[in-house]
Amino acid sequence: MRGLTRKPWLVAGCSALLLAAAAPVIADDSPDVQPGVNWQQLSPEQQRVLGQFRGRWDQLPPGQQQSLMRGAERWESMNPEQRERVKQRTERWQNMTPDEQQRARERAERFRQLPPDEQARLREEFRRYRELPPEQRDEVRKQRQQAGSDDARDDADRGGGERGRDRGTRDTRGPDRNR
């Protein structure tokens, strides 16, 4: 026990892991606020959209059933162009590595934390970018990548800078740099 009192972070970390592992069990003991839905209660269109869940629908938690039903309703309300865009995004997501998916989640979280006016500005900027012809988009992308690599190089030359530290980057151009 003496070793544990010297490392309180270890005790705290183990406690957090135990609580995290117990959370699903604790959640199962509490009554679900949302009622479950029988497969037969779904509309034919919802059954078609949610067909991959048919065999295990009754075993899904009621909250997940409700969430899937809302998604099916959104799908039903989409026009063909919107549906195609969702299919493409889903395919793109599935083709990402876990690391790429994690970075995308982090970018989305950073965006959600921006003030509404900054979010609106970025959405407008992106809308204008999407309207560019493919050749111009490629040129803008190359310029942004070049500017990003120039910034990283400048940060490294200044000893890391704030951007370099945030990313955990390290200059590997010379034998004794950033050590």
N, C-alpha and C positions, 0 to 999 in steps of 0.2 A: 504494500500500500504506500510505502514511503516514496517509491518512484512515481506514483500517480500524483501525489501532492506537489511534486516538483514540476510536473508537466500538466497544468490545468487545461491547456488547449487540447491535449489528448483525451481527457475525460469529456470535455465539451464536445469534441468531434465525435466520439463514440456515442454519446448521448443523442446527438443530432441524427446520427445514422440510425439508431434504434427507433427514434421517434418517426423518422421518415419511413422506415420499414413497417412500422405499426400503423401508419396513417390509413392505408387501404382497409385494414381490418377494423379500425375504429370507425371509418366511414361506412362500412357494411352494416354495423350495428345500429346506426342511426336510420330512422325512417326516411325514405326518399320523398321529397316534397312533390315531385312530379309523378303522376301515375304512369304505369306501363301501358303499352298499347299492343293489342293482339295483332298479328300479321293480317288477319282477315279484316280488321278495321281500316287498314290502309286502302286508299283509292287504287284502282288498277294502274294508274300512272305512277303513283308512289311505289307500288310493288315492282313495277318494271325498273324504275330508277334504282331502287334499293335491293334488287334481285340477288346481289352477291351476299346479302345478309340473311336471306330467307331461312336457311338451315339453322342459324344460331340466333335469330331475332329474339326468341323468347328468353334466351339466356343473357341478353344484353341488359345492362342497368337501365332503368327507366329514363334517367337523364340523358344517356347516350342515344336511346331511341328517339327522344324528343329532339335532340340535336340533329340526328340524321333526318328526321321528318322535316325539320326546318330547311335543311340543305336540299332535300328533294323538292320542297315547295319553291325554293329560290330557283332551282334548276328548271322547274316547270314554267316559271315566269320569264325565263330568258328567251331571247330570240336566237335563231340559228347562229348568227355571228358571235353573240356572247358565249354560247355553248362551245363553239369551236375554240374561242380564246381560252376558256376554262380548261378544255381538253389539252391544249398546247402547254398551258402553264403547269398543269398536273404532270404531263409527260416530262417537261423540263425539270420539275422538282424531283421526280423519280430518278432522273438521270444524273442528279447531283450527288457528289460524294457526301458522306455525313459531315465532313468539315465545311464544305460549301453550304450545306443546309444550315449549319450552326451560324456561319457568318451572315447568311441571309436573315435568320431570325434576329441576330444582334442588330443588323442594319434596320430592320423593321421596328424593333424596340426603340432604337435611337430616334427614328422618325416619329414614332408615337409620342415621344417625350418633348418634341419640339413645340414651340408655341403655334397656335392655329394659323397665324398669319404667315409664319415661315413654312408651314406645311403647304398652305395654299400657293405660296410663291414657288416652291419646288414642284408641286403638281403642274402648275402652269408651264414652268420651264421644261418639264418632261413632256407635256402635251405638245409644245412647240417642237421639241426634238423628234418626237414620233412622226410629226407631219413632214419632216425633211425627207427629201429623196434619199434612197439607200446610200448613194455615193457620199452625200454630204454628212450623213450620220456616221459613216465610216471615218471621214476626215475629222469630225468633232471628237469621236472616240479616240482616235490616234492623238489628237492634240491634248485631250484630257489625260491620257496615259503618259504622254511625254511630260506634261506639267506635273503629274504625280511623281514620276521618277525624278524629275529635277528637284522637287520639294524634298524628297527623301534624301537625295544626294546632298542638298544644301544643309539639311538637318544633321546629317552625318559629319559634314565638314565643320559644323559648329559644335560638335561634341554630342550629338544625339537630338537635341532640341525636344520640345514637348511632343511633337508628332511622332518622332522616332521612339521616344520612351513609351508612348501609349501603345504603339504597335509591337513593341518589343523587338524592333529591328536592330540590326547590327551591321556595321560597314565591314565588309570582308575584302575590300580592295587592297589593303596593305597588311603586312604581318603584325603590326603592333597597334592597330586602330581599335578604339573602343574597348580596351582591356583594363 
